[in-house]
């Protein structure tokens, strides 16, 4: 541990500090990834003398690794917690981005920035997303929304910041400067404590234990004032033994607190040992039978060992049940045809989401004739439009309508925008289509969690969301290289048309699910209407 865990409560003052750190971290990692990759596509072509196809592979690998490593990052959080996963991710990002400054070959950047930094970004993204439920209960939805602000602001600001650094410092020094910013991830990780329930001081706990067992508070005096018969003393020891056994049986039902139970059992053993010492002190004048006392103490120890074995066996059964439940839930999810349609939708629209950032900047420079500063401004316009799309989705959250229909239309909006963008011949038209693309993409990303919930419910949300994240990574790694190959062979215009068509096909993929839901809603409405009619006729 780097420092001692404080006593914290949910929705308290420190929780808002964690939210600020989470939003700042997302500004630096997720906003950095999607905000800088477009500029790096152009810079890598100039620095390494490679074509668009090879240069776009670097950005594709980076974004694809960020998505595909998501399930592994979830396992890390389960094993070592959000705190150390965040620190691990920060170290990977610093190494990946920093060592890229010394790269002399394109494959160096693929390994360092594409893979290593991508792993770090994914770890930080998962940690900053899953730390918030530990701190927020009443205001958790507000916290989730505010944390995404950092991501969208990063997409707005990082293209300008990175482009300025590349022009003023050059590639190597600019990458070294960008590396230093990611120290924030490690600082945030150090401060990511999980809230602890306040515990009582040891002296107070000891007093509570004495009040629970009054015969332990008076030492050997109570024993010496009892009847000289040693059997009475043995009964006292047997009573404590029964208390220990009862406590162990009650605690054994709570298998999640096995370590606490073990401490309680150990405390009870110490209490029994104290009573045994009191028995010995009180028996110096009464000459008890030692065999009887030892027999009773042995019975206590045997009972404690038996209870501990039952606790361990209960925990083992609980782990097996959890593993079985996870397996059953996973099988139940993958057997649903609508889940695979949702996965196909994620594969296709993610191509448009990531591919536009790579191809649009190059198209604006090579075809429309914009300068690199004007191309970077286009990415900034895109980021602002994403914020607008996010806010529009939040404003409609109180309305009653099918979120899947909203998802269908928003994916179509930024798919059609990608198809129309190649026909832009002026800077104003290019910025306009980029803005429409950003609004559609921002609304889609903001609505993604709600769509996953509607497909499966809360208890299987983590599985469906994980499948979607992996699907986005697969689409990024497989279809974006195909889009850049088309752009290289046939021209940048056809590459943008290809990714736009992929987005529209993604909407078409979930159309059967929408039709089926509308049909079910219509049948339900007719059934309710007929029941109301029958009720009205019978009452009249």
Secondary structure, DSSP 8 states (H G I E B T S, - for coil): --S------TTSHHHHHHHHHHHHHHHHTHHHHHHHHHHHHHHHHHHHT--HHHHHHHHHHHHHHHHHTHHHHHHHHHHHHHHHHHHHHHHHHHHHHHHHTT--SHHHHIIIIIIIHHHHHHHHHHHHHHSHHHH-STTHHHHHHHHHHHHHHHHHHHHHHHHHHHHHH-HHHHHHHHHHHTHHHHHHHHT----------HHHHHHHHHHHSGGGTTTTHHHHTS-S-HHHHHHHHHHHHHHHHHHHHHHTT-GGGHHHHHHHHHHHHHHHHHHHHHHHHHTTTTT--HHHHHHHHHHHHHHHHHHHHHHHHHHHHHHHHHHHHHHHHHHHHHT-HHHHHHHHHHHHHHHHHHHHHHHHHHHIIIII---HHHHHHHHHHHHHHHHHHHHHHHHTTTS-S-HHHHHHHHHHHHHHHHHHHTT--SHHHHHHHHHHHHHHHHHHHHHHHHHHHHHH-GGGHHHHHHHHHHHHHHHHHHHHHHHHHHHHHH-HHHHHHHHHHHHHHHHHHTHHHHHHHHHHHHHHHHHHHHHHHHHHHHH-
